Every structure is written in structure tokens, then in C-alpha cells.
Amino acid sequence: MQSDKTTLKDLSVFTSDGSGSVFALIDNTSTQAGRDMLQKHIMNPPDTYEKLKEVQDAVKFWSDNLDLWPKIILNGTLVMLDKFFDSADNLSAPPGGFTLLLNSYFQKVLNKQEYFFTQFSLSHLSDFLNGCIQLTEIANKPGVPPLLQRELDTIKGELKHRLTTPLISVTKNTKYTELIQLNYRARREMKNVISRLVDSYARLDAWQSMAKATKEHGWIFPELLPATPVCMETTGLSHPLLQKPVSYDIAFDNKHNFLLLTGANMSGKTTFMRALGIGALLAHLGMGVPARSLRISFLQGIITNMQVEDNILRGESYFFAEVQRMKQTAEKLLRHEPHLVLMDELFKGTNVHDAYECSKAVIEGLLHHPGHVMILSTHLYEVVQQFSPDSYRDSALLFSYFVTTMTADGNYTFTYQLKPGISDDRIGYRILQKEGVIELLGKNVAG
């Protein structure tokens, strides 16, 4: 599964301030290392169906065993270990002679800062190693999936270091002479070991974070299917960032893989497509999704064409940026592996006639790519009519629209309900009237 920065932005996976994002919704990590690993996992999800299934099994295990997560390791623990091992390069010789003769009391008086740094650092190192030992004990539980078992075995192997036993035994009462020797040996011998253990811990932290989000939000684990034949069937799918979302039912397969979506502006088309994109992404992370059910093929990637931006510095217009994004989409669709393609109101950067001709040409071209799941929304009613069932019998096209309820006095409401068929709602002028724009423009400037 691959998703470029444009797609992740269109789906609100990451935001500039970190709030109101999908990432913030699923981030339950206990450390910054785990948070970084979760972000890396989102940027680079499993690249094969088999790997994805393994991650999903690991996340499922954690969702049933969240109480097994060790509480002894905190973010401050790993921050302290970074400082501890960063200072290892300044060590030149082991402690001896006069240093070892001084007892704890004199060390506190003569070298207070170094004394407390040593004691505090080794205490955190002891906590981290004890937390890792707690993790390895999970391997004895029934039903531990293979991926998690391998990670726990890796941790267990690293813990076989000869300093592990004396370090996990460190307490407030440990003699300073012992502390100072452990301090020197640990910094010299365990830097790489601890680095590898932190990586393993961070992976586990990312998995338990996704499991916790799945549990807390009441999401379900999707049924993951091989890449072909392409399939995406869901009931009760909703947008996870909305407080009161409307749920959707939709089904795509190898014979019906292309949805033409119509409806008035603000009726729910973009939200629906984002819900599909976020659901597909979460499924390919190995975690739960906001739906009652979801069956989905392993996708090579998600491609969105929603919020195209022009580039003034390079002299590129909005329309040219739209064309370039469509070109990138076409290049990816030449691959045999299935993609999810979400296209929202194409060619807004040109006149209505051009938009009609360009949209028509794109739809005709996309019909030659049956191995992908594609959704194209438009308010150009005339374009969709060109591809109605009467004109394109036995095609891969599906037609759905969002309902707008209009009254005789010109008022309108959105139900956000998805229904089969084609919409011919035209309410742009009514919106201008209702918001008072026409009336304001009709007034004379005060003289």
C-alpha cells in the first residue's frame, strides 16, 4: 500500500498543528519513539498481503490483551536513556583508585551532579530492561501471533547480555561503587543493544496504539482479501473525524468497480469519498475501521484528486496542476495491482465546456482500467448522463447520488444519504439567495 503526501493531506491523516487529524485519533502511543514508529508505519504500510495479515493479527492480539502492556516504561525513560548513552563517547577510562574509595556520602558532596545523574540514569535503564522482560513473558500466553512472537524473541535475545541481570537489580540502596562500575560498563557495552531494544519496543508501542484506538472507538477489524479479484464491500462505514457521521453502504467488485457520484455542493460527496479513503488506509495499517463490516482487497495504493494546489512560483495554473495530478493517476493505473482512486469535482480550474469535455474524456479512459476501485464525483449532470445505463449497458459503472430536499419556498436541507441513481439538483443560485449575497450586491453604495 502506497499513499503519497497529497493523498495523506486530502484524507486529513496529518495536519500542520497535529489536531483534528486521523493520526491524532489513533495515536495512543506511550512514548515518542512509538509515536515516530506509528507515523512511519502510516507512511509505509505493509507492502504485501501476507505482511499486512501478520500485522493485523498482532494488532488483534493487543486489542484483546491491552492489560499486558508494561506501565513501567514511560516516555521520560527513553529520553533519559538517550542522554545517558549520548554521553558515553566522553568516557575514556574505567573508574578506579580514588573514585572507588570515596563512599556515596562524599560523592554526593564532592560530585553531586555526576552522582545523581548516574543513579537516575541507571534507575531508568533498569526500568526499561524490566519492562522488556515483562514483554517477553507475553510469549508464554496462548494465541500469540507469529509476527509478535518473532518480535518478542528478538527482545529476548537482546536481553541475554551479561549486564542485564545486574542492571535490573539496581535499587536506591545499590552501593555507589557498584553503580559507577555498572555505569561505565553499560555505556561502553550496551548502547547498540538498547538502541535495538528501543526499536522493538517502539514497534510494539505502535501496534498496541492501533489496537487501543480500535477498542476505544468500537471499530471492527476488516476482512482482508488478496489483491485480485478487486473487491471493496462495506456496511455502516463512516467518517471517523465527524462527531455525528452518517454511515454508508457500498459494494465494488471486478465487474462493477467505477462509481459516478452526483449531488449538490455540500451534499456529502467529498465526505463520503474521504470516509472510503480513510477506511481503506486504516485497513491497510492492520487496525480496525469505523464500519459495521468491510471486505477489502489488498490495494497497491490510494490516489486522491481533491485539493489540487497551483504553484505561483513555477508559473503553474490551477488547471495545469489538475492535469498533472491526473497524469500521475493515469501512470499509476497502468500497473496491474489494484488502487483506490478518489476524484472530486475534476477540472474546476477551467470553464464549464472544457470541464465537460475533459471529464468525459477521463471517464472514457478510466473505463479501460477494470482492476481498480474508482469514484469520481461531479456536479456536471450532463457528463454523467452521457454514461447512463441507457447509453452504457453492461459497463463497470455504478451511479449514486446524495439527496437534497428542496421546498416550494426555496429552502433546502441535506440528508447526507447515499442513494442509487443520478442527481440533477441545482441549488447554487438558491444558496446565493439564502445567504443574502444577491440582496447585498443589489444595494447601492452609501454616498
C-alpha positions as CSV (number, residue, x, y, z in Angstrom):
1,M,0.0,0.0,0.0
2,Q,1.4,3.4,-1.0
3,S,-0.1,6.8,-0.3
4,D,1.7,10.0,-1.3
5,K,1.8,13.2,0.6
6,T,-1.1,14.7,-1.4
7,T,-3.3,11.7,-0.6
8,L,-2.5,11.8,3.1
9,K,-3.3,15.6,3.1
10,D,-6.5,15.1,1.2
11,L,-7.6,12.5,3.8
12,S,-6.5,14.7,6.8
13,V,-4.2,11.9,8.0
14,F,-1.7,14.5,9.2
15,T,-2.4,18.2,9.9
16,S,0.0,21.1,10.4
17,D,-0.8,21.5,14.1
18,G,-1.4,17.8,14.8
19,S,-5.1,18.4,15.8
20,G,-8.2,17.2,14.0
21,S,-6.3,14.5,12.2
22,V,-6.6,10.8,11.7
23,F,-3.2,10.4,13.2
24,A,-4.3,12.2,16.4
25,L,-7.3,9.9,16.6
26,I,-5.3,6.7,16.5
27,D,-2.2,7.8,18.4
28,N,-2.3,6.1,21.8
29,T,1.4,5.5,22.0
30,S,3.2,5.8,25.4
31,T,6.5,7.1,24.0
32,Q,7.8,9.5,21.4
33,A,9.7,6.5,19.9
34,G,6.4,4.7,19.5
35,R,4.8,7.8,18.0
36,D,7.5,8.1,15.5
37,M,7.2,4.4,14.6
38,L,3.4,4.8,14.2
39,Q,3.9,7.7,11.8
40,K,6.5,5.7,9.9
41,H,4.0,2.8,9.7
42,I,1.3,5.1,8.2
43,M,3.8,6.5,5.7
44,N,5.0,3.0,4.8
45,P,2.3,0.4,5.4
46,P,2.9,-3.4,4.8
47,D,3.8,-3.9,1.1
48,T,2.4,-7.4,0.7
49,Y,-0.9,-9.0,1.6
50,E,0.9,-11.6,3.8
51,K,2.7,-8.9,5.8
52,L,-0.5,-7.0,6.3
53,K,-2.3,-10.1,7.6
54,E,0.5,-10.6,10.1
55,V,0.3,-7.0,11.4
56,Q,-3.5,-7.3,11.7
57,D,-3.1,-10.5,13.7
58,A,-0.6,-8.7,16.0
59,V,-2.9,-5.7,16.5
60,K,-5.9,-8.1,17.1
61,F,-3.9,-9.8,19.9
62,W,-3.1,-6.5,21.5
63,S,-6.8,-5.4,21.3
64,D,-7.7,-8.4,23.4
65,N,-4.7,-8.1,25.8
66,L,-4.2,-4.3,26.4
67,D,-3.7,-5.0,30.1
68,L,-0.4,-6.8,29.3
69,W,1.2,-3.6,28.1
70,P,4.0,-2.7,30.6
71,K,3.4,0.5,32.6
72,I,6.9,0.8,33.9
73,I,8.4,2.3,30.7
74,L,7.5,5.9,30.2
75,N,8.5,8.5,27.6
76,G,10.8,10.0,30.2
77,T,12.5,6.6,30.5
78,L,13.6,6.7,26.8
79,V,14.5,10.4,26.9
80,M,16.8,9.6,29.8
81,L,18.4,6.7,28.0
82,D,19.2,8.9,25.0
83,K,21.1,11.3,27.3
84,F,22.8,8.5,29.1
85,F,24.2,6.9,26.0
86,D,24.9,10.1,24.2
87,S,27.4,10.9,27.0
88,A,29.2,7.5,26.5
89,D,31.6,9.0,24.0
90,N,33.2,11.1,26.7
91,L,34.3,8.1,28.7
92,S,38.0,7.4,28.4
93,A,38.9,5.0,31.3
94,P,37.1,2.8,33.8
95,P,36.6,4.1,37.3
96,G,39.2,3.2,39.8
97,G,41.6,4.3,42.5
98,F,40.5,7.4,44.5
99,T,37.0,7.4,42.8
100,L,36.1,3.9,44.1
101,L,37.5,4.7,47.6
102,L,35.0,7.6,48.1
103,N,31.7,6.4,49.6
104,S,28.3,7.6,48.5
105,Y,28.2,10.4,51.0
106,F,31.4,12.0,49.8
107,Q,30.4,11.5,46.2
108,K,27.1,13.4,46.9
109,V,29.2,16.3,48.4
110,L,32.1,16.4,46.0
111,N,30.5,15.4,42.7
112,K,26.8,15.9,43.3
113,Q,25.7,16.3,39.7
114,E,27.5,13.2,38.5
115,Y,26.3,11.1,41.4
116,F,22.6,11.8,40.8
117,F,22.9,11.5,37.0
118,T,24.5,8.1,37.4
119,Q,21.9,6.9,39.9
120,F,18.9,8.4,38.0
121,S,20.1,7.0,34.6
122,L,20.7,3.5,35.9
123,S,17.3,3.5,37.5
124,H,15.7,4.3,34.2
125,L,17.8,1.7,32.4
126,S,16.7,-0.8,35.0
127,D,13.1,0.2,34.4
128,F,13.4,-0.2,30.7
129,L,15.0,-3.6,30.9
130,N,12.4,-4.8,33.4
131,G,9.7,-3.6,31.1
132,C,11.3,-5.5,28.2
133,I,11.4,-8.6,30.4
134,Q,7.6,-8.2,31.1
135,L,7.1,-8.0,27.3
136,T,8.9,-11.3,26.7
137,E,6.7,-13.0,29.2
138,I,3.8,-12.4,26.8
139,A,5.3,-15.1,24.6
140,N,4.1,-17.7,27.0
141,K,0.4,-16.6,26.5
142,P,-1.8,-18.8,24.3
143,G,-2.5,-17.5,20.8
144,V,0.5,-15.2,20.3
145,P,0.6,-14.5,16.5
146,P,3.8,-15.2,14.6
147,L,4.9,-11.6,14.0
148,L,4.5,-10.7,17.6
149,Q,6.3,-13.9,18.6
150,R,9.3,-13.0,16.4
151,E,9.5,-9.5,17.9
152,L,9.4,-10.9,21.4
153,D,12.0,-13.5,20.6
154,T,14.2,-10.6,19.3
155,I,13.8,-8.8,22.5
156,K,14.5,-11.9,24.5
157,G,17.7,-12.5,22.5
158,E,19.0,-8.9,23.2
159,L,18.3,-9.4,27.0
160,K,20.8,-12.2,27.2
161,H,23.6,-9.6,27.6
162,R,25.7,-10.2,30.6
163,L,24.9,-6.8,32.2
164,T,21.1,-7.4,32.1
165,T,20.9,-9.2,35.4
166,P,23.0,-6.7,37.5
167,L,21.2,-3.8,35.9
168,I,17.6,-5.0,36.6
169,S,18.7,-5.4,40.2
170,V,19.6,-1.7,40.6
171,T,17.7,0.0,43.5
172,K,18.1,3.1,45.7
173,N,20.2,1.0,48.0
174,T,22.7,-0.1,45.4
175,K,26.2,0.9,46.6
176,Y,27.8,3.7,44.7
177,T,30.9,1.6,43.9
178,E,28.7,-0.8,42.1
179,L,26.7,1.9,40.4
180,I,29.8,3.6,39.0
181,Q,31.2,0.4,37.6
182,L,27.8,-0.5,36.0
183,N,27.6,3.0,34.7
184,Y,30.9,2.7,32.8
185,R,30.3,-0.8,31.5
186,A,26.7,-0.2,30.4
187,R,27.6,3.0,28.5
188,R,30.5,1.1,26.8
189,E,28.8,-2.2,26.0
190,M,25.1,-1.7,25.8
191,K,24.5,1.3,23.5
192,N,23.7,-0.7,20.4
193,V,21.8,-3.3,22.4
194,I,19.5,-0.7,24.0
195,S,19.0,1.0,20.6
196,R,17.8,-2.2,19.1
197,L,15.5,-2.9,22.1
198,V,14.0,0.6,21.8
199,D,13.2,-0.1,18.1
200,S,11.5,-3.3,19.0
201,Y,9.6,-1.6,21.9
202,A,8.6,1.2,19.5
203,R,7.1,-1.2,17.0
204,L,5.1,-2.9,19.8
205,D,4.0,0.5,21.0
206,A,2.7,1.4,17.6
207,W,0.8,-1.9,17.3
208,Q,-0.8,-1.5,20.8
209,S,-1.7,2.1,19.9
210,M,-3.7,1.0,16.9
211,A,-5.3,-1.8,19.0
212,K,-6.3,0.7,21.7
213,A,-7.8,3.1,19.2
214,T,-9.8,0.2,17.6
215,K,-11.1,-0.8,21.0
216,E,-11.8,2.7,22.3
217,H,-13.7,3.8,19.1
218,G,-15.6,0.5,18.8
219,W,-14.2,-0.2,15.3
220,I,-14.2,-3.6,13.6
221,F,-11.3,-5.5,12.0
222,P,-11.9,-5.8,8.3
223,E,-11.8,-8.9,6.3
224,L,-8.6,-8.7,4.2
225,L,-8.6,-10.3,0.8
226,P,-5.8,-11.0,-1.8
227,A,-5.3,-8.2,-4.4
228,T,-7.4,-9.9,-7.1
229,P,-10.2,-10.0,-7.9
230,V,-10.6,-6.5,-6.7
231,C,-13.3,-6.1,-4.0
232,M,-14.4,-3.4,-1.6
233,E,-17.7,-4.0,0.2
234,T,-18.7,-2.1,3.3
235,T,-21.7,-1.5,5.5
236,G,-22.1,1.2,8.1
237,L,-18.9,3.0,7.0
238,S,-18.5,6.4,8.5
239,H,-16.0,9.3,8.6
240,P,-14.1,8.9,11.9
241,L,-13.4,12.6,12.4
242,L,-17.1,13.7,12.4
243,Q,-19.0,13.8,15.8
244,K,-22.3,12.8,14.2
245,P,-21.4,10.9,11.0
246,V,-23.8,9.4,8.5
247,S,-22.9,5.8,7.6
248,Y,-22.7,4.4,4.1
249,D,-23.2,1.1,2.4
250,I,-21.4,0.5,-0.9
251,A,-20.0,-2.5,-2.8
252,F,-17.4,-2.7,-5.6
253,D,-16.2,-5.8,-7.4
254,N,-14.4,-6.8,-10.6
255,K,-17.4,-6.2,-12.7
256,H,-18.7,-3.0,-11.1
257,N,-15.7,-1.0,-10.0
258,F,-16.3,2.6,-11.1
259,L,-18.8,4.8,-9.2
260,L,-20.1,8.1,-10.7
261,L,-21.2,10.2,-7.8
262,T,-23.5,13.2,-8.1
263,G,-25.3,15.6,-5.8
264,A,-25.4,19.3,-5.0
265,N,-22.5,21.1,-3.5
266,M,-22.3,20.5,0.3
267,S,-24.5,17.4,0.0
268,G,-21.8,15.0,1.2
269,K,-19.9,13.8,-1.8
270,T,-16.4,14.7,-0.6
271,T,-17.0,13.4,3.0
272,F,-18.2,10.1,1.5
273,M,-15.0,9.7,-0.6
274,R,-12.8,10.7,2.4
275,A,-14.6,8.1,4.5
276,L,-13.8,5.4,1.9
277,G,-10.2,6.5,1.7
278,I,-9.6,6.6,5.4
279,G,-11.3,3.3,5.9
280,A,-9.1,1.7,3.2
281,L,-6.0,3.3,4.8
282,L,-6.8,2.1,8.3
283,A,-7.5,-1.4,7.0
284,H,-4.1,-1.4,5.3
285,L,-2.4,-0.4,8.6
286,G,-3.7,-3.6,10.1
287,M,-6.2,-2.0,12.5
288,G,-9.9,-1.6,12.9
289,V,-12.1,0.6,10.8
290,P,-15.2,2.8,11.6
291,A,-17.8,0.4,10.0
292,R,-20.1,-2.5,10.7
293,S,-18.3,-4.6,8.1
294,L,-15.6,-4.2,5.5
295,R,-14.2,-6.7,3.0
296,I,-11.3,-5.2,1.0
297,S,-8.7,-6.4,-1.4
298,F,-5.1,-5.7,-0.8
299,L,-4.5,-2.4,-2.6
300,Q,-1.3,-1.2,-4.1
301,G,-2.2,2.4,-3.1
302,I,-4.7,5.2,-2.6
303,I,-4.7,8.0,-5.1
304,T,-6.8,11.2,-4.5
305,N,-7.5,14.2,-6.7
306,M,-9.3,16.5,-4.3
307,Q,-7.4,19.6,-3.2
308,V,-5.1,20.4,-6.0
309,E,-2.9,23.4,-5.5
310,D,-1.4,25.7,-8.1
311,N,2.2,26.8,-8.0
312,I,2.6,30.5,-8.5
313,L,6.4,30.5,-8.2
314,R,6.7,27.9,-11.0
315,G,4.0,29.7,-13.1
316,E,1.6,26.8,-13.0
317,S,-2.1,27.4,-13.1
318,Y,-4.7,25.5,-11.1
319,F,-5.9,23.8,-14.2
320,F,-2.3,22.7,-15.1
321,A,-1.9,21.3,-11.6
322,E,-5.1,19.3,-12.0
323,V,-3.9,17.9,-15.3
324,Q,-0.5,16.9,-13.7
325,R,-2.3,15.1,-10.9
326,M,-4.5,13.3,-13.4
327,K,-1.4,12.3,-15.3
328,Q,0.2,10.9,-12.1
329,T,-3.0,8.9,-11.6
330,A,-3.0,7.5,-15.1
331,E,0.6,6.4,-14.7
332,K,-0.2,4.5,-11.5
333,L,-3.2,2.9,-13.1
334,L,-1.0,1.3,-15.8
335,R,0.1,-1.1,-13.1
336,H,-1.8,-4.4,-12.6
337,E,-2.1,-4.1,-8.8
338,P,-5.4,-2.5,-7.7
339,H,-5.6,1.0,-6.4
340,L,-8.4,3.1,-4.8
341,V,-8.9,6.2,-6.8
342,L,-10.9,9.2,-5.4
343,M,-11.6,12.1,-7.8
344,D,-13.6,15.0,-6.5
345,E,-15.0,17.6,-9.0
346,L,-12.3,17.4,-11.6
347,F,-11.2,20.4,-13.7
348,K,-12.5,23.2,-11.6
349,G,-9.8,25.4,-13.0
350,T,-11.4,25.8,-16.4
351,N,-14.7,26.8,-18.0
352,V,-17.8,24.6,-17.9
353,H,-17.4,23.5,-21.5
354,D,-13.8,22.5,-21.1
355,A,-14.6,20.8,-17.8
356,Y,-17.3,18.8,-19.5
357,E,-15.1,17.7,-22.4
358,C,-12.1,16.8,-20.0
359,S,-14.3,14.9,-17.5
360,K,-15.9,12.9,-20.3
361,A,-12.5,12.0,-21.8
362,V,-11.2,11.0,-18.4
363,I,-14.2,8.8,-17.6
364,E,-13.9,7.1,-21.0
365,G,-10.2,6.4,-20.3
366,L,-10.8,5.1,-16.8
367,L,-13.3,2.6,-18.1
368,H,-10.3,0.8,-19.6
369,H,-8.9,0.0,-16.1
370,P,-11.3,-2.6,-14.6
371,G,-8.8,-3.8,-11.9
372,H,-9.1,-0.7,-9.7
373,V,-11.8,0.8,-7.4
374,M,-12.6,4.3,-8.7
375,I,-15.0,7.0,-7.5
376,L,-15.5,10.2,-9.5
377,S,-17.8,13.0,-8.2
378,T,-19.2,15.8,-10.3
379,H,-22.0,18.3,-10.3
380,L,-21.9,18.3,-14.1
381,Y,-25.1,16.5,-14.6
382,E,-24.7,16.4,-18.3
383,V,-21.4,14.4,-18.1
384,V,-23.0,11.6,-16.1
385,Q,-26.0,11.5,-18.4
386,Q,-23.6,10.6,-21.2
387,F,-22.7,7.4,-19.3
388,S,-26.2,6.5,-18.0
389,P,-27.2,2.8,-18.1
390,D,-29.2,3.5,-21.2
391,S,-26.1,4.6,-23.1
392,Y,-23.6,2.2,-21.4
393,R,-25.2,-1.1,-20.9
394,D,-23.2,-3.8,-19.2
395,S,-20.5,-1.4,-18.2
396,A,-18.5,-1.3,-15.0
397,L,-20.2,1.9,-13.9
398,L,-22.2,2.4,-10.8
399,F,-24.3,5.5,-10.1
400,S,-25.1,7.0,-6.7
401,Y,-26.2,10.4,-5.5
402,F,-26.7,12.4,-2.3
403,V,-30.2,13.6,-1.6
404,T,-31.1,17.3,-1.3
405,T,-34.6,18.1,0.0
406,M,-36.0,21.3,-1.5
407,T,-39.2,23.0,-0.6
408,A,-41.5,25.3,-2.6
409,D,-40.4,28.4,-0.8
410,G,-36.8,27.9,-1.9
411,N,-35.4,26.3,1.2
412,Y,-33.2,23.2,1.1
413,T,-31.8,20.6,3.5
414,F,-29.1,18.0,3.1
415,T,-29.9,14.4,4.3
416,Y,-26.4,13.2,3.5
417,Q,-28.0,9.9,2.5
418,L,-26.4,7.9,-0.4
419,K,-28.9,6.5,-2.9
420,P,-28.6,4.7,-6.2
421,G,-29.2,6.9,-9.3
422,I,-28.2,10.3,-10.8
423,S,-28.9,13.7,-9.2
424,D,-29.9,16.7,-11.2
425,D,-30.1,19.1,-8.2
426,R,-29.1,22.6,-9.0
427,I,-29.1,24.8,-5.9
428,G,-26.1,27.1,-6.3
429,Y,-28.4,30.1,-7.1
430,R,-30.6,29.3,-4.1
431,I,-27.6,29.2,-1.8
432,L,-26.6,32.7,-3.0
433,Q,-30.1,33.9,-2.3
434,K,-30.5,32.3,1.1
435,E,-27.2,33.7,2.3
436,G,-28.2,37.2,1.2
437,V,-25.5,37.6,-1.4
438,I,-27.8,38.7,-4.2
439,E,-29.5,41.2,-2.0
440,L,-26.2,42.7,-0.8
441,L,-24.9,43.1,-4.3
442,G,-28.1,44.8,-5.4
443,K,-27.7,47.6,-2.8
444,N,-26.2,51.0,-3.7
445,V,-23.0,52.1,-2.0
446,A,-23.8,54.6,0.7
447,G,-22.9,58.0,-0.6
